[in-house]
Amino acid sequence: MNRKIYRLILCGSVIVCAGLFSFAGGTAKAPTFVIEPKYNFIAPFYEGIAVIKVDKLYGYVREDGTVLVDPKYVSVGDFDSGRAPVKVDGKWGFIDNKGVPVIKPIYDEVKTFSEGFAEVKSEEAWMFIDVSGEFIFGHTFNETRKFSEGKAPVCVGEKWGYIDKQGRAIIKPQFDDAEPFSENTARIKIGDKWGMINDLGDIFVKPRFDEIGLFKEGMALVVLKGKAGFINTKGEVVIAPKFSYFSSYPEMYIFSEGLAIYYDDNGKRGYIDSKGDVRIDPSFDGAKNFSEGLAAVSIDGKWGYIDKTGSFVIPPQFGNAQEFSEGLAPVMEWTGYALGGWYYIDKTGKTIIDVEKSSFYKDDYATWAEPFSGGIAYVQIGSKVGIIKYPSP
């Protein structure tokens, strides 16, 4: 691959640091596959097992690449509590982690197990079953959501409340919508506004927002009249809703390593701290969250990486760029007019893994690469997906 060396530039208030980076593919390694790129789709692993797809059918594969269940189902779900939902002849049942059917396919709809219970629907009513397939609690609901932190939202009549794992109503049905608990809080809706309750069911964020996000690093997004702000875990508005909000990019409105992306009125991206103070001016056309001290940002269609001062440590030169994880980041070659090849760089900008060096690659194939997690990464070559392992020193 032809790697370009980018010259020193100055753009607005953003300093682009001088430096020459080695992008020559000659020293880069070919990826080592633990699961060859032969599937149309591979889902994330849950309990050591992932959904795979071949043509229009789904099966399961283990982390070592051995197939647990050959692709034979028209629809499936992820594993949890040692069970996974599968659809057979129009009805849903469950298999165990050996691929053996253990709960008969008799349900119209099901959801993945969570904390030992699954939501299943039969004859227009929702209920919970345990891992043996036994109907529990003795009653049904209009709607349900998964158990989380020992509680599950349920709809009785037209109102939502919460039950515990004994099926007891611990927060009475009173909300127009309700989400599962996370970090001892849950989002609830009254009328057309969202608020939050604590694990006792007490409202600590009054329902007055158009949207509320989940907490991360002690902060949660709130949206009011098209503007984004943040609350803390006490429910206090610490950053008033004043920043432009684009609902197409909800992943942008979270704090990561103390900073969150924000948009100015012209659609430019910058970063604020937990007090709402601007730490990095909105000078970027694209921006992603900080990870391992760096964030991917774009100027005029080219992506590079900045540190928390806003200085470029890897100049903008890529067609696309993803977050650093385990010391490496997947980036796409800039071609100016078409999709380029993907490869992995380290924090000096050096190419470590070149996807196109794989023996599975052909000249007309497009590629795609995801960040490493737990020593593995998902890679697509042509129309097929595989998994590579972290490179040895």
Stockholm file with secondary structure:
# STOCKHOLM 1.0

chainA/1-393         MNRKIYRLILCGSVIVCAGLFSFAGGTAKAPTFVIEPKYNFIAPFYEGIAVIKVDKLYGYVREDGTVLVDPKYVSVGDFDSGRAPVKVDGKWGFIDNKGVPVIKPIYDEVKTFSEGFAEVKSEEAWMFIDVSGEFIFGHTFNETRKFSEGKAPVCVGEKWGYIDKQGRAIIKPQFDDAEPFSENTARIKIGDKWGMINDLGDIFVKPRFDEIGLFKEGMALVVLKGKAGFINTKGEVVIAPKFSYFSSYPEMYIFSEGLAIYYDDNGKRGYIDSKGDVRIDPSFDGAKNFSEGLAAVSIDGKWGYIDKTGSFVIPPQFGNAQEFSEGLAPVMEWTGYALGGWYYIDKTGKTIIDVEKSSFYKDDYATWAEPFSGGIAYVQIGSKVGIIKYPSP
#=GR chainA/1-393 SS CCCCCCCCCEETTEEBCCCCCCCCGGGCBCCCEEEEEEESEECCCBTTEEEEEETTEEEEEETTSCEEEEEEESSBCCCBTTEEEEEETTEEEEEETTSCEEEEEEESEECCCBTTBEEEEETTEEEEECTTCCEEEEEEESEECCCBTTBEEEEETTEEEEECTTCCEEEEEEESEECCCBTTEEEEEETTEEEEEETTSCEEEEEEESEECCCBTTEEEEEETTEEEEEETTSCEEEEEEEECCTTCGGGSSCBTTBEEEECTTSCEEEECTTSCEEEEEEESEECCCBTTBEEEEETTEEEEECTTSCEEEEEEEEEECCCBTTBEEEEECCSSSCCCEEEECTTSCEEEEGGGSTTCCTTCCEEECCCBTTEEEEEETTEEEEEECCCC
#=GC SS_cons         CCCCCCCCCEETTEEBCCCCCCCCGGGCBCCCEEEEEEESEECCCBTTEEEEEETTEEEEEETTSCEEEEEEESSBCCCBTTEEEEEETTEEEEEETTSCEEEEEEESEECCCBTTBEEEEETTEEEEECTTCCEEEEEEESEECCCBTTBEEEEETTEEEEECTTCCEEEEEEESEECCCBTTEEEEEETTEEEEEETTSCEEEEEEESEECCCBTTEEEEEETTEEEEEETTSCEEEEEEEECCTTCGGGSSCBTTBEEEECTTSCEEEECTTSCEEEEEEESEECCCBTTBEEEEETTEEEEECTTSCEEEEEEEEEECCCBTTBEEEEECCSSSCCCEEEECTTSCEEEEGGGSTTCCTTCCEEECCCBTTEEEEEETTEEEEEECCCC
//
